[in-house]
Amino acid sequence: MNPLFERLMRKATRLTQVGQLQEATRAIQRALGGAADEGTRATDRTTATPAANDDARVIDVEARFVEPATAPATAPTPETPPAPPPPAREAGVEQWSDGLFAHQHRPIAYKLFVPGTQAVGPRPLVVMLHGCTQNPDDFAAGTRMNQLARENGFLVLYPAQTQHANSSKCWNWFKSQHQQRGRGEPALLAALTQSVIDAHDVDPDRVYVAGLSAGGAMADILGRSYPDLFAAVGVHSGLPSGAASDLMSALAAMKSGPSAAASNATAGPGVPTIVFHGDADGTVHARNGEAVVQAALAAQDRAATQVQASDGRSLQGRAYTRRVHVDAHGLAAVEQWLLHGAGHAWSGGSARGSYTDPSGPDASAEMLRFFLSHRKVAVAATH
């Protein structure tokens, strides 16, 4: 390990223990900015750009959950047991807070929305993964998911990709070390999600993940890698798990759709999946949305027995085709929305955020409807 990196991370740990969170954050930022090996990066503005030698920074350590809090009156002694996770937010007080989490020596910032509505028992959680160049605030504004959370009483977690991990702040969905359970970004995002479940009285059977573009691709990876954590997945303008293994194959998949070999390479049990994709998307070809649907159907434990198809038009004039694959129990196993004439943008989103198409239909509301109709089924964890 780089000595400077190790020294700064130890310093950040000590500062966290005594409640000096701003100083701890600065120490982590210094460690990431100056101590880790940057390597050589390939740059392309139209897609994700990987940071070199990423695996070298994945080191097994105990995860730590850090949130803004009042500093303790006295620093803990070596004999003092670690502090428990922060308690669930007080009912009636809406929270839109910043947090910092670390797992396997990989820190990640996030924002968490906790509605002020009175909770009756544990509440659902939706994890939202932004697209390239975006951040949690931008994604929250564009999708208006916090407004739905306020109205329906669920929590929303927005992890933030760093420019250090990817120069365009894309999730690294196209690198093999970020496509597997227990490694890289999937392990980090799953650990962060579990920490929020534990700290905020979340119903573990109603945890969902959705994303746009690179975030949609990573959401599909999470659903495949952690079916024991997520009850359903939403993929908007994204790509299927296994669509690429490096930058060149990522560019090819984005342009033309995944190859047959890549489409057949996906493994792992499937979870209920809802897919939105514009048929005029010039950034991620619509064949990728179809591939997500087909992979989800192939991975379902309960076979879809019926397809319900309908054409419609949003109030703002956007035409679409909706297909629902219903299983033997009458539940929607996979739902697909093909948006006619739509490009690379969140359908029905607000113009206050980037990469949104206000002409609808409302992807956030439809994803939420689909999510809340599903609870997690018992599946064996894949290692």
Secondary structure, 3 states (H helix, E strand, C coil): CCHHHHHHHHHHHHHHHCCCHHHHHHHHHHHHHHHCCCCCCCCCCCCCCECCCHHHHCCCCCCEEECCCCCCCCCCCCCCCCCCCCCCCCCCCCEEEEEEEEECCEEEEEEEEECCCCCCCCEEEEEEECCCCCCHHHHHHHHCHHHHHHHHCCEEEEEECCCCCECCCCCCCCCHHHCCCCCHHHHHHHHHHHHHHHHCCEEEEEEEEEEECHHHHHHHHHHHHCCCCCCEEEEECCCCCCCCCCHHHHHHHHHHCCCHHHHCCCCCCCCCEEEEEECCCCCCCCHHHHHHHHHHHHHCCCCEEEEEEEEEECCCCCEEEEEEEEECCCCEEEEEEEECCCCCCEECCCCCCCCEECCCCCHHHHHHHHHHCCCCCCCCCCC
